[in-house]
């Protein structure tokens, strides 16, 4: 009887919102066609929903030509010269999450090399934040019943990095902020290179309608804690974190905050989870990744090794015909999880297909289509997500349909 009661309690608590760990949500922006807008229907196709958006249909673009943190694609957001506010600058959408008291949010971002921080005044919002309830913001007074929000911003003409948050008792008309620091020095966002932001937000507890000062926000920059704010009061009701708030635009209330030239930010590898262990960017050494040169295979059938015209030079493996394969023995996967597998391919043909497996084909990991890249000397990176078990494995790359060359392949842990 005791066992039945315990089982019933476990079942009950898994049904109460916020008591069970929500599954991580991930977006690597690899599915859509490159060169297309990433509107709400595209977000929904990748498992994310929002009731409204600004700029997603007109100022976002799947970039498969220039920059990506992993895989072959990323999300590029446009900030037009002279424009401020989410109606005319950047993009905004409240992406829905399963309500929980605490969430971790991680993403990679890259400012364009000529990014303008502003005109004569300097402030703007970067990427994705966390929010709940009615998302108190925009100069509102947060009273514990109209929600909260916490978003990354840039400040000043040097791109000073800060977290900007609305909570009960914020000091002025607008939200409070904390500047990111590393070793006692303020962090400045770099231009032209990728960096990682992780935000952790924990909602305060509530006792008899009173907000206890035990809410927290912590920001990690490239895996290192860079700001931590404690003693926060966000709510007096049952509101929890319930959205990943994509909110990125210039402003400021006047066009003095507008960029002096057209500017862009790229985003990649977005993930949100209630479980810190799902954010591998916070693990020692970061997310496990390993690149394999195709010519370093330990076994093969039917292929040849040849000089490559790809960036970086070296050699590639060509003459992949249907049923040809290469294998890589002794590959260690330190922890089970979801991984992104990337292939650097060139093909003058349509309809090529790569299959990946482990342990001499006994465990297939799925196929990916090889596009016509424009010729055997024109390379592109393609990818797919796979679930890998921990251990040492032999990986096999098999040509279901041939007609392509392979320069390298890569595995990177997502969570």
C-alpha positions in Angstrom: 0.0 0.0 0.0 2.8 2.4 0.9 4.4 1.8 -2.5 1.1 2.6 -4.3 0.7 5.8 -2.3 4.3 6.9 -3.2 3.7 6.1 -6.8 0.5 8.1 -6.8 2.3 11.1 -5.3 5.1 10.9 -7.9 2.5 10.8 -10.6 0.6 13.7 -9.1 3.6 15.9 -8.8 4.7 15.3 -12.4 1.3 16.8 -13.4 1.7 20.0 -11.4 3.2 22.8 -13.5 6.7 23.7 -12.4 7.3 20.6 -10.3 8.9 18.5 -13.1 11.8 19.4 -15.3 10.6 20.6 -18.7 12.3 19.1 -21.7 14.9 21.4 -23.2 13.9 23.4 -26.2 16.5 23.9 -28.9 16.9 25.7 -32.1 20.0 25.4 -34.3 18.2 27.1 -37.3 19.4 24.2 -39.6 16.0 23.1 -40.9 14.8 26.0 -43.0 16.0 26.8 -46.5 18.8 29.4 -46.5 17.9 32.8 -47.7 14.3 32.7 -46.3 12.6 34.8 -43.7 12.1 33.1 -40.3 8.6 34.1 -39.4 6.3 32.6 -36.7 5.2 29.7 -38.9 8.9 28.8 -39.3 9.4 29.0 -35.6 6.4 26.8 -35.1 7.8 24.2 -37.5 10.8 24.0 -35.2 8.7 23.6 -32.0 8.4 27.2 -30.8 5.2 29.3 -30.7 4.3 32.9 -30.0 1.0 34.8 -30.1 2.5 37.8 -32.0 5.7 39.1 -33.6 7.3 42.3 -34.8 9.9 42.2 -37.5 10.2 38.4 -37.8 8.6 38.3 -41.2 10.5 41.3 -42.6 13.8 41.6 -40.8 15.0 38.1 -40.2 16.8 35.8 -42.6 18.2 32.3 -42.5 21.9 32.8 -43.4 23.5 29.8 -45.0 26.0 31.9 -46.9 28.1 33.8 -44.3 28.3 33.0 -40.6 27.1 30.2 -38.3 28.3 29.1 -34.9 27.6 25.5 -35.7 26.2 23.7 -38.7 25.7 25.6 -41.9 23.1 28.1 -41.0 22.1 30.8 -38.4 19.5 33.4 -37.9 20.4 37.0 -39.1 18.4 39.9 -37.7 18.5 43.3 -39.5 18.6 46.7 -37.8 18.1 49.5 -40.4 20.0 52.7 -40.3 18.1 55.5 -38.6 15.4 53.2 -37.1 14.5 52.5 -33.5 11.9 50.4 -31.6 10.7 46.9 -32.4 8.2 48.1 -35.0 11.0 49.3 -37.3 14.2 47.7 -35.9 15.3 44.1 -35.2 12.6 41.6 -34.2 10.4 40.7 -31.2 8.3 37.7 -30.2 7.3 36.1 -26.9 8.2 32.5 -27.4 6.1 30.3 -25.1 7.6 28.0 -22.4 6.1 25.6 -20.0 5.8 27.7 -16.8 8.6 27.0 -14.2 10.1 28.9 -11.3 13.7 28.7 -12.7 15.0 28.6 -16.3 18.4 28.6 -18.0 18.6 30.2 -21.5 21.6 30.0 -23.7 22.4 31.4 -27.2 25.3 32.4 -29.3 25.4 35.9 -30.9 27.7 37.7 -33.4 27.6 41.4 -34.2 28.4 42.5 -37.7 32.0 43.8 -38.0 30.7 47.4 -38.7 27.9 47.3 -36.2 26.8 50.7 -35.0 26.1 51.1 -31.3 23.9 54.1 -31.9 23.9 57.7 -33.2 24.7 60.2 -30.4 23.1 58.1 -27.6 23.7 54.3 -27.2 21.4 51.6 -26.0 19.7 48.5 -27.5 18.4 45.1 -26.7 20.3 41.9 -27.6 18.7 38.6 -28.5 16.5 36.6 -26.2 15.6 37.2 -22.5 13.3 35.6 -20.0 9.9 36.9 -18.8 6.7 35.8 -17.1 3.1 36.9 -16.6 2.3 40.2 -18.3 6.1 40.8 -18.8 6.4 44.2 -17.0 8.6 46.5 -19.1 8.5 49.7 -21.1 8.5 52.1 -18.1 5.7 50.3 -16.2 5.7 50.0 -12.4 6.1 46.3 -11.5 3.5 45.6 -8.8 3.9 41.8 -8.4 0.8 41.1 -10.5 1.9 42.4 -13.9 4.8 40.1 -14.5 8.5 40.7 -15.0 11.2 40.7 -17.7 15.0 40.3 -18.0 16.8 41.0 -21.2 20.4 41.6 -22.4 21.3 45.2 -23.6 24.3 47.1 -24.9 25.1 50.5 -23.5 27.5 53.4 -24.4 29.5 53.9 -27.5 31.8 51.0 -26.7 29.2 48.3 -26.6 29.1 47.8 -22.8 27.3 44.5 -21.9 24.6 44.5 -19.3 21.5 42.7 -18.1 18.3 44.9 -18.0 15.5 43.7 -15.7 12.1 44.8 -14.4 11.2 43.7 -10.9 9.2 45.0 -7.9 10.8 48.2 -6.7 13.0 49.0 -9.6 14.8 52.3 -8.9 13.6 54.6 -11.6 10.9 54.8 -14.2 12.6 52.2 -16.3 14.2 48.8 -15.3 17.4 48.3 -13.4 20.6 47.0 -15.0 23.8 45.3 -14.0 27.0 45.6 -16.1 28.7 42.3 -17.0 32.2 42.0 -15.5 35.1 39.6 -15.8 38.1 39.8 -13.4 36.8 43.2 -12.2 36.7 44.7 -15.7 33.5 45.5 -17.6 32.7 43.3 -20.6 32.4 44.9 -24.0 30.6 43.0 -26.7 33.0 42.2 -29.5 32.2 42.8 -33.2 32.8 40.2 -35.8 33.1 37.2 -33.5 30.8 34.7 -31.7 30.1 34.9 -28.0 27.8 32.9 -25.7 25.2 34.3 -23.3 23.5 32.2 -20.6 20.8 33.7 -18.4 19.5 32.0 -15.3 16.4 33.5 -13.7 14.7 32.2 -10.5 11.4 33.6 -9.5 10.9 34.5 -5.9 8.7 32.5 -3.5 5.4 34.0 -2.2 4.0 33.7 1.3 0.4 34.8 1.9 0.5 37.1 -1.1 3.8 38.7 0.0 6.8 38.5 -2.3 9.9 37.0 -0.6 13.2 38.6 -1.6 14.8 35.4 -2.9 14.5 35.9 -6.7 17.7 35.8 -8.7 19.2 36.6 -12.1 22.6 35.4 -13.1 24.4 35.9 -16.4 27.2 33.8 -17.8 29.4 35.2 -20.6 31.4 32.5 -22.5 30.7 30.0 -19.7 31.9 32.3 -16.8 29.5 34.0 -14.3 29.6 37.8 -15.2 26.7 39.2 -13.2 24.5 38.0 -10.4 21.6 39.9 -8.8 20.0 38.4 -5.7 17.3 39.5 -3.3 14.8 40.2 -6.1 11.1 40.3 -5.8 9.3 39.6 -9.1 5.8 38.4 -8.2 3.1 38.3 -5.5 1.0 35.8 -7.4 1.6 32.5 -9.1 3.4 33.8 -12.2 6.5 31.9 -13.3 8.9 32.1 -16.2 6.7 31.3 -19.2 8.5 32.8 -22.2 11.8 33.1 -23.9 11.4 36.7 -25.0 13.1 37.4 -28.3 13.4 41.1 -28.0 16.2 42.8 -29.9 16.0 46.4 -31.3 17.6 49.8 -31.0 16.4 52.4 -28.5 16.0 54.5 -26.5 13.0 56.7 -27.0 14.4 58.9 -29.8 16.2 58.5 -33.1 19.4 59.7 -31.4 19.7 56.0 -30.4 19.4 54.8 -34.0 22.3 53.1 -35.8 24.5 55.2 -38.0 24.5 52.5 -40.7 22.7 49.3 -41.4 23.7 46.7 -38.8 23.1 43.0 -38.2 23.3 40.4 -35.4 23.5 36.7 -36.1 22.0 34.2 -33.6 22.6 30.5 -33.3 22.3 27.5 -31.0 19.4 28.7 -28.9 18.4 26.4 -26.0 16.2 26.8 -22.9 15.9 24.4 -20.0 15.0 24.1 -16.4 18.0 21.9 -15.9 21.5 23.4 -15.8 22.9 20.0 -17.0 21.2 20.6 -20.4 23.3 23.8 -20.9 26.6 22.3 -22.0 28.1 25.7 -22.4 28.3 25.8 -18.6 30.1 22.4 -18.3 33.8 22.4 -17.7 35.4 22.8 -21.1 32.1 23.8 -22.7 30.1 21.6 -25.2 32.1 18.5 -26.3 33.1 18.9 -29.9 35.4 17.0 -32.3 36.2 17.4 -36.0 37.3 14.5 -38.1 39.2 15.0 -41.4 37.6 12.7 -43.9 41.0 11.4 -45.1 41.8 10.2 -41.6 39.3 7.3 -41.8 40.3 4.0 -40.4 38.4 1.9 -43.0 36.8 2.5 -46.3 35.2 1.0 -49.4 35.3 2.6 -52.9 36.5 6.1 -52.2 39.7 8.1 -53.1 41.7 10.7 -51.3 42.5 13.9 -53.2 43.5 17.6 -52.7 40.6 19.8 -51.7 39.7 23.2 -53.0 37.9 24.0 -49.7 38.9 26.7 -47.3 42.1 25.7 -45.5 43.3 23.3 -48.1 44.5 19.8 -47.3 42.7 16.7 -48.6 39.2 15.4 -49.0 37.6 12.1 -49.8 35.9 11.8 -53.2 34.3 9.4 -55.6 31.5 8.5 -53.2 29.2 6.3 -55.2 26.2 4.5 -53.8 27.1 1.9 -51.1 30.6 3.4 -50.6 31.6 4.2 -47.1 34.3 5.3 -44.7 34.6 4.5 -41.0 36.3 6.0 -37.9 37.2 3.7 -35.0 37.8 4.5 -31.4 35.6 7.6 -31.2 34.9 8.5 -27.6 31.6 10.1 -26.7 32.0 11.2 -23.0 28.3 11.7 -22.2 25.0 10.6 -23.8 22.9 13.4 -25.3 21.8 15.2 -28.3 24.5 16.1 -30.8 24.8 18.1 -34.0 26.6 16.2 -36.8 28.0 18.4 -39.5 29.3 17.3 -42.9 31.5 19.5 -45.2 30.4 18.5 -48.7 30.7 19.4 -52.3 28.6 18.0 -55.1 27.6 18.9 -58.7 24.6 16.6 -58.4 21.2 16.5 -56.9 19.9 13.8 -54.6 23.0 12.6 -52.7 22.3 11.0 -49.4 24.6 10.4 -46.4 23.8 7.9 -43.7 25.6 7.8 -40.3 25.8 4.8 -38.0 27.7 3.4 -35.1 29.1 0.0 -34.4 29.4 -1.4 -37.9 25.9 -0.4 -38.9 24.1 -2.0 -36.0 22.8 1.4 -34.8 21.7 3.7 -37.7 21.6 7.4 -36.8 19.7 8.7 -39.8 20.2 10.3 -43.2 20.9 13.8 -44.5 20.4 15.0 -48.1 23.5 16.4 -49.9 22.5 19.4 -52.0 23.9 20.5 -55.3 26.5 22.9 -54.0 27.4 24.2 -57.5 30.3 21.9 -58.3 32.9 19.5 -56.9 35.1 22.5 -55.7 32.2 24.4 -54.1 31.7 23.3 -50.4 28.8 23.7 -48.0 28.2 22.5 -44.5 25.1 20.4 -43.9 23.9 18.9 -40.6 21.4 16.9 -38.7 20.8 16.3 -35.0 21.3 12.8 -33.5 21.1 11.1 -30.1 24.4 9.4 -29.1 25.1 7.0 -26.3 28.2 7.5 -24.1 31.1 5.2 -24.8 33.7 4.4 -27.5 32.2 3.7 -30.9 33.1 3.1 -34.5 31.3 5.6 -36.7 30.4 4.8 -40.3 29.6 7.3 -43.0 27.7 5.5 -45.8 26.6 6.8 -49.2 23.0 5.8 -49.7 23.1 7.8 -52.9 26.5 9.0 -54.1 28.0 11.8 -56.2 29.6 13.9 -53.6 33.0 14.7 -51.9 33.6 15.0 -48.1 36.2 17.3 -46.6 35.4 16.8 -42.9 32.7 15.9 -40.5 32.1 17.1 -36.9 30.1 16.2 -33.8 29.1 18.8 -31.2 27.0 18.3 -28.1 23.8 20.3 -28.0 22.6 19.1 -24.6 
